[in-house]
């Protein structure tokens, strides 16, 4: 199947997820299923309209193709180091071409591209970082299978991240 990439070269915001899932491959649209509903609930709370965001911003992934089912057939398999390395040149070129001002890495795999992989979600979610002239605001993976976002302390971290994303939206696009 073809890779799932979505965005415009004039995007100011870029989300980077792990990899497309099976429904994303069929629809040719990132964050198309349950994870997308939760992600766009979060982005909606930050003031972004889903249709506008999808048509004007960039939604990419660490790897470009569906990696297949995980062991035992439950969930999606995490892309291997080799798969990540194979796809990295495309992501690097997209970053260079688009030059986003705000990057929202989503989930541990995407966070590992920009942050020390020893840092935990608890240490990263709800924080804002400036690196190489860009702002980074991490989010956890919005998978419905993950219980991490449901814990009260983590929900508060996500709310703080949403507030930070909202402030960046105002800075980049105006409005309130």
C-alpha positions in Angstrom: 0.0 0.0 0.0 1.1 3.6 -0.6 2.5 5.6 2.3 0.2 7.8 4.3 1.4 11.4 4.3 -0.8 14.5 4.7 0.1 18.1 4.6 1.0 21.3 2.8 4.4 22.9 2.4 3.0 26.1 4.0 2.0 24.3 7.2 3.0 26.1 10.4 2.1 23.1 12.6 3.3 19.5 12.1 2.1 16.5 14.0 4.3 13.4 14.0 2.9 10.1 15.0 4.3 6.6 15.1 3.0 4.9 11.9 -0.2 4.6 9.9 -2.7 2.0 11.1 -4.8 -0.3 8.8 -7.7 2.2 8.6 -5.3 5.0 7.7 -3.9 3.0 4.9 -7.4 2.4 3.5 -8.6 6.0 3.9 -5.2 7.5 3.0 -5.7 9.8 6.0 -3.6 10.0 9.2 -5.2 9.5 12.5 -8.4 8.3 10.8 -9.9 6.0 13.4 -10.3 6.0 17.2 -6.9 7.6 17.8 -7.8 10.4 15.4 -11.1 11.1 17.3 -9.2 11.5 20.6 -6.4 13.5 19.0 -8.9 15.9 17.4 -10.8 16.2 20.6 -7.5 17.4 22.2 -6.7 19.7 19.2 -10.3 21.0 19.2 -9.9 21.9 22.9 -6.8 23.9 21.7 -9.0 25.7 19.2 -8.2 23.8 16.0 -11.0 22.8 13.7 -10.3 19.3 12.3 -11.2 20.0 8.7 -9.2 23.1 8.6 -6.2 21.5 10.4 -6.2 18.5 8.0 -6.4 20.7 4.9 -3.8 23.3 5.9 -1.3 21.7 8.3 1.0 18.7 8.2 0.4 15.3 9.7 3.3 12.9 9.3 4.7 9.8 11.0 8.0 8.3 12.0 7.4 5.6 9.4 5.3 5.9 6.3 3.8 2.5 6.0 1.6 0.3 8.2 4.0 -2.0 10.1 1.4 -4.8 10.6 -0.1 -6.4 13.7 1.7 -6.8 16.9 2.7 -10.2 18.4 -0.4 -12.2 19.1 -2.4 -10.1 16.6 -3.3 -7.4 19.2 -2.7 -3.8 18.3 -0.2 -2.5 15.7 3.4 -3.5 15.8 5.9 -0.8 16.7 8.1 -0.1 13.6 11.5 -1.7 13.9 14.7 0.4 14.1 15.4 -0.6 10.5 12.0 0.6 9.4 12.5 3.8 11.3 15.9 4.4 9.7 14.6 3.6 6.2 11.9 6.3 6.6 13.9 8.9 8.4 15.3 10.6 5.3 11.8 11.4 4.1 10.8 12.8 7.5 14.0 14.9 7.6 13.3 16.2 4.0 9.6 17.1 5.0 10.8 19.0 8.0 13.3 20.9 5.9 10.8 21.6 3.2 7.8 22.6 5.4 9.8 24.4 8.1 7.0 24.1 10.7 7.1 26.5 13.6 5.2 24.1 16.0 5.9 20.4 16.1 3.6 18.1 18.1 5.3 14.8 18.5 2.7 12.2 19.4 3.7 9.1 21.4 7.0 7.6 22.7 8.4 6.7 19.2 7.9 10.3 17.9 9.1 11.8 21.1 12.3 9.8 20.8 13.2 11.6 17.6 13.6 14.9 19.5 14.0 14.1 23.2 16.2 11.8 25.2 14.4 8.4 25.0 15.0 7.9 28.7 12.6 10.7 29.5 9.2 9.5 30.5 5.8 10.6 29.2 5.2 12.1 32.7 8.3 14.2 32.3 7.4 15.4 28.7 3.7 15.8 28.4 2.5 19.2 29.4 5.9 20.9 28.6 7.0 23.3 25.9 10.5 23.2 24.4 12.3 25.4 21.9 14.9 23.8 19.7 16.4 24.9 16.4 14.0 27.8 16.2 10.9 25.6 16.6 8.5 25.0 19.4 7.8 21.4 20.5 4.8 20.4 22.6 4.6 16.6 23.1 1.4 14.6 23.4 0.9 11.0 24.4 -0.4 8.6 21.8 -4.2 9.0 21.7 -4.9 5.3 21.3 -8.0 4.1 23.0 -6.1 1.0 24.1 -3.7 3.2 26.2 -4.8 3.7 29.8 -2.1 6.4 30.3 -4.3 9.4 29.4 -7.1 8.2 31.8 -5.1 8.6 35.0 -5.9 11.9 36.7 -2.3 13.2 36.9 -1.8 12.4 33.2 -5.1 14.0 32.2 -3.9 17.1 33.9 -0.6 16.9 31.9 -2.6 16.5 28.7 -4.7 19.6 29.7 -1.5 21.6 30.2 -0.3 20.5 26.8 -3.6 21.5 25.2 -3.3 25.0 26.8 0.3 25.3 25.5 -0.9 24.3 22.0 -3.7 26.8 22.2 -1.3 29.6 23.1 0.9 28.6 20.1 -2.2 28.6 17.9 -3.0 32.1 18.9 0.7 33.2 18.4 0.8 31.6 14.9 -2.7 32.3 13.6 -4.1 35.1 15.8 -7.5 35.0 17.4 -8.3 33.8 20.9 
